Amino acid sequence: MASAAVTATCIFLLAVATHAFLLPQPALPNISRKLGLLQQQQDTTTSHVARRGRSTALSAVGLSSVPKARVGILGASGYTGAELMRILLQHPHVNIKHMTADRSAGLPFGEVFPQFSYVKGLPILSKFEDMSPEMWGKEVDVIFCCLPHATTQLVIASLPPAVKVVDLSADFRLADVKVYEKWYGGEHKAPELQKEAVYAIPEFSRDQIKQARLVANPGCYPTAAQLPLVPLLKAGLVLSEDIIIDAKSGTTGAGRSPKQNILFCEVADGISAYGIASHRHAPEIEQGLTEATGGKEVLINFTPHLMPMSRGILESIYVKLAPGKAAADLKAHLQEVYEKEPFVHILQGGKVPETRHVRGSNNCIINVFDDRVPGRAIIISAIDNLVKGASGQAVQNFNVMFGYPETTGLLSPPMFP
């Protein structure tokens, strides 16, 4: 982000913080308590995702008596905001109360994204600074923050502890604020709040997410990389050195603001590498992999590429095998780890993951192959960058935080063709 843009953003947020949201305690704890009691009373025959083993719904009686979480969406006019809306409209336990979009303030959401023009009852988009403290205090239980990187720290710091937050930016992903400052080029504005933020890949950190007030929703590239690599490193099946990640992404990963490098003529009919040896998702991936090794520092070779497609991420990951191990051992372990997970799937046989087979879904599909180079294996991982890489994972985290069945609102199958 250009320094001028960052400066302007910080000035805006400093003004916003003066409006400190003096919220009274909302009914959030009651929602979680009630859900806990209902799930304890649930019959053991409650439906489950076929062969995956995680509950998909409360009993019919429970559903009718569960209060809806009151939702605010900040930065609703971007791609992650639109995808979040698409998912939340399928969620039975959500009441969307307020949405902000500075440049589109005053417009109906359907004018910004015409695919939602048929949806009735959505709030009009507003400017963030126009939102009164009383409005947040009376009407919001949780905020999905879809603001640009380096703009959310002051906003979230101004909220009272009673409001839960799912932050889709990178502002709270890096636990070490010095690392954040190095890679994002500015001072961390809420270092005390960083200490309580939970880096939230649900498959790894459900217990922490359940107790969290603030979750840092992971980046798209880090999600696709860590889902296969973290279990393998923890099990000692691959070595921590010489990990190479060759990643491809659709253009929505660059956001909705107009930029020359993502114009149609700049992207179509070609592939380009970017952020070579300098992409901000590298330290995020390394943070997760270092934790998986028990603290032994992991450095990766990570190069992303921009593809002429709207959405999707495909990563080819090259690893060194631990002595005596083969690609089949890696695959068998991943199958065991993710056997009961609803959204992570290890493909059978030699099937190769493709982005079109996860498009619009919260799925991650993975397979492992022998490299022709002895002692190495190749892992292919695919996700939709807007769903499992952003808004879908945010809703998955929200479900865990509030005690809703984790798959609620997220069972739409992939869209192909």
N, C-alpha and C positions, 0 to 999 in steps of 0.2 A: 504494500500500500504506500502510495506517495506520502512524503512527510507532510505536505500541505493538507492532504485529506485527513491524516491522523490528527494534526493540530486542530483543524476545524471540528473534528469529531470530539476531541477532548474538551474543547471550549463548550460545545453543546451539552456534553454530559455533565460538566461542572454546573451548568445552569439547571439541568434536570435534577441533580442531586439536592438542590436547595428546596425542591418540592417534597423531600423525604416522605415516603409513604407511611404515614403514621397509622398503620392498620391495627384495628382491634383484632383479637384472636378469632379467626374464622372457625367454621365447624369441621375443619379437616381431621382432627383426631377422632371425632365421632365416626367419620366415614371409615377410617381404617379399623376401628374397633368393631363396627357393625359388620364389615366384611369378614373380619376374623371369626366372629361368632357364627355368621352364616356359613362360612366354609367348614367350620367344625361340625355343623349340623347336617352338612351335605351328605346325601346318600352315596355310598361307594360306587354306585353305578353311574355317577355323573360322567357325561361324555368326555372323551379324551381325543386328542389328535391321533389319528390312526397310527399305531405302532410307535408313536413318539413318546407317549407316557406323561405328557403334561396336561393338566386340566385346562379345558377351553371355555367352560361356562359354569356359572353358579346354577343352582337349582332354579326352576321357574318361580318358585315362591321367593327365593332370595333376590332374583333379578328385579322383581316388582317392588321390593322394599329397600333397595340400595339407593341412597341419595347420589345425585350426580355431582361430580367435581366441577367447580366453576373455573373456567379456563380463560386466561388472558394470553394473547399472542403478540409479542413485540417483533416488529419487522415482518409483517405478514405479506408484504408485496413482493418478496423474493421467491425464488424457486422452492426453497425449503419451506417457506410459509404456505405456498400453494399445495405442496405435497402433504404438509401437515394437515391442512384443511381437508384434503381428499380422504385422508385416513380417519381423522376425527369425526367426519360425517358418518362413518360406519361404526362409530363407537357408541354403545348404548348408555354409557355412564358419564357422558361429557355434556356440559352446557357451555357453549362458547359465548362469553360475556363481552369481551372487549378485544379489539385488534388495533394495533398502531401501524402506521406507514407514513412517514413524514412527508414524502413527496406526493403521496396520493391521498392525503388527508381530505376528508369530506366526501370521498367517493364511495359508492357501494363496492363491496369486494368483487361482485360480478362484473363491474366495469374494468377492473384491473386484470381479472382473470375471467373472461367470458364463459369458460366452461362451468362456472358456478353461478351463472346468472339465473338459473331456474331455482336455486336454493332460497327459500324464504326465511326471513327472520334473523339473518345474520346482522351483526352490528355494523354500523358505518365506520369506515376507517378514520382514525383520528391521529393527531400529532401527539407524540409522547408527552410533551410538556403540558399539554392541555388536560391530561388525566388528573383528576383531583385525588388527594389522599383518601377522602371519604369514599370515593368510588371503588378504589382498590380494597379498602378495608371492609366494605360491606359486601362486595360481590365476587372477589377472586380468591380461590384456594391455591391455584398453581399457575405459574407463568412459564410458557415456552418462549425462550429468548432466541430469536432468529436474527439478531442484529449482527452487523459486520464485526470481524475481529478487531480487538482493541477498543471497542465501544461499549462493552457490556459490564465491565468491572464496577464502575461507579453506579450504574443503574441498579445492579444486583445488590451492591453494598448499601444502597439507600432503602432497600426493602426490610421490613421487620422480620424477625426469625420465624414467625408463624406461617409465612408464605413460602411454599415449596417452589423450587426453580429447576427446570431442565434447560441448560444452556447449550445451544447448538454451535456456538462460536468456539474458538480455540482459547478463549481467555482464561479458562480454569483447567485446561487439560494437563499442563506441565506442572508437576508438583514443586519443582525448584523455581522460584521466581527469577533467579539469576539466569537460568537457562531460558526462561520465557523472554526476559529482557534482551538476551543475546540474539535470539532468533526472530523476535517480533519488533525489535528496534525501538522499544520504549519502556518506560518504567511501569511495573505492575502497580495498578491503582488500588488494589485490595488484597495485600499480602496476608492479612489476618484471616480473611474469608477463604483464601486459597487453602489454608490448613484444614478446613472442614469439607472442602469439595471432594466428592467421590468420583474418580474416573470410572465411567460406567459402561463396560461391556457386560450385559446381563449374564451371559454364559459363564463369566468368571467371578462376578462380584455381587451376586444377588443379596447376600446377607447384609453387606454394607449399603447397598442401594435401598433396602427396606428401611434402614434407619436414617437415611440421608435427608437433609434439607435442600442441599444443592448438589446436583449431579452435573458433571462435565460430560456431555455427549461426545463420544470419540469421533475423530475424523474418518473420512471415507477410506483413504488408502490405509491408515492404521488398522481399521476394522478388518479389511480383507487380508491384511498381513498377519495380524495377531491371532485370528481365529485358528489357522493351522499351526503357526509357529510356537505359540505359548505352550500348548500341551506337549509338543514334541521336545521343547527345551526342558520343561519341567521333568519329563520322563528320562532325559538324558539320551534320547534316540538320535539327536543331531548335535553337531558341534556348534558352539556359539560364535566361532570365527568364520569369516569368509561367506557370510550370508549375502546373497545378491537378490534384489527385488527389482524386476523390470515391470513397471506398472503402466496401464493404459486407462484413460478416463474420457468420458463424454464431456461435452462443452458446458453442461449445467454445473459442473464442478467449479467453474470460474465465476459463477454468479450471474445475475440478470443485468447488472449495470453494463451499458454499452462500452466495449473495448475493441480496439482495432484487431487484436489477435484472435478474437472469436467471431468476427464477421464471417458470413457464409463463404465469401470468396477466399478468405484467409485460411479457413479450416477444411473446406470441401476438397476432395481429391488428393489429400495429403495427410501425412503424420508428422508431428514435430515433437521433439524432446524439449522439456523446459525445466527450470529449477535444478539444473544439473549440479550435483554435489552441494545444493543449497536449499532444497525444498524444506519447508517448515514442518512437514509431517515426519521427516527423518528422526528428529529427537523424540517425538511422540512414540514412534514405533520402538526406538531404542529404549525408552523408559519402560515400556511393557515387557520387552524381551529381557532387559537387565533384571527386572523383578522376577521373571520366570526362572532365571538362573540362580536365584538366591542372592543377588547383589553383584555378581561378576559382570563387569561392564561389557556390553555388547555394542559394537559399531557395525553398521550395515552399509552396503553399497546400494543406494536407492535412486533410481532415475524414473520419473514419471513422463508420460507422453500424452499429448492431446490428440484425440481421435475424432474423425468426422461423424460423430453420432451425438444424440442429445443426452443420453444417460447410459450409465453402466461403468463398471470397473473390472478389469481383468488383470491379475497379477501372476507373472511367472516367477517363481521363487526357487532359487538354486541353493542347495544346502549340502554340507559335508555330513556324511553318515558317521555315527559313532562306530568304533571298531566292532566288527562282527554283525552289524545291522544292515538290513536291506530295505528297499522302498516298500516292500510288502509289510515289514514290521511297522513302518510309519503309518501306513494306511490302516492296518489292523488296530493300532492304538487310537487313531482318530475316530474310527468306527465305534470303538468302545466308549470313548469320552463323550461322543455326541449322539449316542444311540437313543437317548430319551429327549434330545433337544428338538423343539418344533421347527427351528429355522435354520439349522446347520445340517447339511446333507453331504455325506461322502458318497460319491458316485460309484456305481458298480463297474467292474471290469475296466476296460480301457476308455470309457467315455470321457470326453474332454469337456470341462466346463466352458460355457459360452455366455456372454452377457445377455443375449436375447432370451435365454432360458431362466433368467431371474428378473427380467424387466418388470417393474411395477410391483414386485413382491419384496417381502422382508427376508428372503432366503439368502443364504450363502452356500454355494456349491463348491466342492473341493474334490480334487483327485491327486494321487501321487504316482509318479512314474520313475522307473529306473533311468538314470542318465547313462549315456554310452561311455562317459568318463568314470572309471572305477572309483568307488567310494563316494559317489555323489548321487543325489536324487533331485527330481524336479517336481515342485508342487504348483498346481494351478488352482487359483481361487477367484471366484467371480461373485460380485454383488451388484445391486443397483445402488449407485452412489447417492441417490435422493431418498432411498428407503432404508435398507439396512445400513447404508453409509451416512444417514442423516435423520430424516423425519420419522421413518419407521422405527429405528432404534430408539429415538426419543420417546415415542409412544410406548414401546416395550419397557423402557425405563420408568415411564410414568405409571404403567400398570403395576410394576413391581413396587414402586414407592407407595402407591395407594392400596395395595392388596387386591387389585383386580386380577382375574385370570390373565396370565401373561400374554396370551395370544389375542386378547380382545381387540377387535378392529383391525387385525393384521393378517387375516387368513385369506385375503384375496390371492388367487393364483397368479403366476406370471402371465404377462400379456404377450402372446406371440400368435400370428405374425403382427 
